[in-house]
Amino acid sequence: MLALSREAYDTLVSRARRGRPAEICGILAGTRGDPANVEDVFHAENVAADARTHYEIDPEEQLAVMERIEADGREVVGFYHSHPLGPDEPSATDAADATWDGYSYVIVSLNGSHPFVGSWRWTDEGFEPEVVRLA
């Protein structure tokens, strides 16, 4: 289970809307466990060659954000990105690029009248859906 603070949820949806037509991305901070609790959202620049259909966080920026999270006494809970045109689940590219075993991957899909915020935990077996609730 992934518990999102209301502020984190609102930030994810707002950034996804403002970022259209490109995918937005970043890192989730809080505490890991079951449930994992997301207290803060750190935006990262999408440096993918085609930001409309892919996302990529620059490795140096990713390291800097992760160090900042840890310096604040929190943990990296996972990562997020948007699907401006859907789907409401991880794409084949998302699965091919996922590497952080045991971490949450949140997707904000804007493919409908209301945004969809879902989360999947990456394991050796692939993505496993996890329940998202507002904390």
C-alpha positions as CSV (number, residue, x, y, z in Angstrom):
1,M,0.0,0.0,0.0
2,L,1.1,3.5,-0.8
3,A,-0.2,6.4,1.3
4,L,-0.1,9.8,-0.3
5,S,-0.4,13.0,1.7
6,R,-3.1,15.3,0.2
7,E,-0.5,17.8,-0.6
8,A,1.6,15.2,-2.4
9,Y,-1.4,14.0,-4.4
10,D,-2.4,17.5,-5.4
11,T,1.2,18.4,-6.4
12,L,1.4,15.3,-8.6
13,V,-1.8,16.0,-10.4
14,S,-1.1,19.8,-10.8
15,R,2.4,19.2,-12.2
16,A,1.1,16.5,-14.6
17,R,-1.5,19.0,-15.9
18,R,1.0,21.8,-16.3
19,G,3.5,19.6,-17.9
20,R,1.3,18.5,-20.8
21,P,1.9,17.4,-23.5
22,A,5.3,16.2,-22.0
23,E,5.6,13.6,-19.3
24,I,6.7,15.0,-16.0
25,C,8.8,13.0,-13.5
26,G,10.5,13.0,-10.1
27,I,11.2,11.3,-6.8
28,L,8.9,10.6,-3.9
29,A,10.1,11.1,-0.3
30,G,8.8,9.8,3.0
31,T,9.0,6.5,4.8
32,R,9.2,3.0,3.2
33,G,7.3,0.1,4.6
34,D,3.8,-1.2,4.4
35,P,2.3,1.2,3.9
36,A,4.9,3.4,2.3
37,N,4.1,7.0,3.2
38,V,4.8,9.8,0.7
39,E,5.2,13.1,2.4
40,D,6.9,15.1,-0.3
41,V,7.3,15.2,-4.1
42,F,10.6,16.3,-5.7
43,H,10.2,17.4,-9.4
44,A,13.0,16.4,-11.8
45,E,13.6,17.6,-15.3
46,N,12.6,15.1,-18.0
47,V,15.7,14.8,-20.1
48,A,14.3,12.0,-22.4
49,A,14.9,12.5,-26.1
50,D,11.1,12.4,-26.7
51,A,9.5,13.8,-23.5
52,R,6.0,13.3,-24.9
53,T,6.2,9.5,-24.7
54,H,9.1,8.8,-22.3
55,Y,10.7,10.0,-19.2
56,E,14.3,10.0,-17.9
57,I,15.8,11.7,-14.9
58,D,19.3,12.9,-15.3
59,P,21.5,10.7,-13.1
60,E,23.3,13.6,-11.5
61,E,20.0,15.3,-10.6
62,Q,18.6,12.0,-9.3
63,L,21.6,11.5,-7.0
64,A,21.4,15.1,-5.8
65,V,17.7,14.8,-5.0
66,M,18.2,11.4,-3.3
67,E,21.0,12.8,-1.1
68,R,18.8,15.8,-0.2
69,I,15.9,13.5,0.9
70,E,18.3,11.4,3.0
71,A,19.9,14.5,4.5
72,D,16.4,15.6,5.6
73,G,16.1,12.3,7.5
74,R,13.6,10.8,5.1
75,E,13.7,7.9,2.6
76,V,13.2,7.6,-1.1
77,V,9.9,5.9,-1.4
78,G,9.9,5.7,-5.2
79,F,9.5,7.6,-8.5
80,Y,6.7,9.2,-10.4
81,H,5.9,10.2,-13.9
82,S,2.8,11.1,-16.0
83,H,1.1,9.7,-18.9
84,P,-0.5,12.7,-20.6
85,L,-2.5,10.5,-23.0
86,G,-2.6,7.3,-21.0
87,P,-2.5,4.4,-20.3
88,D,-3.6,4.1,-16.7
89,E,-0.9,1.6,-16.0
90,P,2.8,1.1,-16.7
91,S,3.8,0.8,-20.3
92,A,6.2,-1.7,-21.8
93,T,8.8,1.0,-21.8
94,D,8.2,1.7,-18.1
95,A,8.7,-2.0,-17.3
96,A,11.9,-2.1,-19.4
97,D,13.4,0.9,-17.7
98,A,12.4,0.0,-14.1
99,T,15.4,-0.9,-11.9
100,W,14.6,0.0,-8.3
101,D,13.5,-3.3,-6.7
102,G,10.9,-2.8,-3.9
103,Y,10.3,0.8,-4.7
104,S,7.0,2.4,-5.8
105,Y,6.4,3.8,-9.3
106,V,3.5,6.2,-9.4
107,I,1.8,7.1,-12.7
108,V,-0.5,10.1,-13.1
109,S,-2.7,9.5,-16.1
110,L,-4.6,12.3,-17.7
111,N,-6.4,10.1,-20.2
112,G,-9.9,10.8,-19.1
113,S,-12.2,13.3,-17.5
114,H,-10.5,12.9,-14.1
115,P,-6.8,12.2,-13.4
116,F,-5.9,8.7,-12.4
117,V,-3.1,8.2,-9.8
118,G,-1.9,4.6,-9.5
119,S,1.1,2.9,-8.1
120,W,3.0,-0.2,-8.8
121,R,5.9,-1.8,-6.9
122,W,8.8,-3.1,-9.0
123,T,9.9,-6.6,-8.1
124,D,11.9,-9.4,-9.8
125,E,8.6,-10.5,-11.3
126,G,7.7,-7.1,-12.8
127,F,5.3,-4.5,-11.6
128,E,2.8,-5.4,-8.9
129,P,-0.1,-3.0,-8.4
130,E,-0.4,-1.5,-5.0
131,V,-3.3,0.3,-3.3
132,V,-3.1,4.1,-3.2
133,R,-4.9,5.9,-0.4
134,L,-4.8,9.5,0.8
135,A,-3.3,9.9,4.2
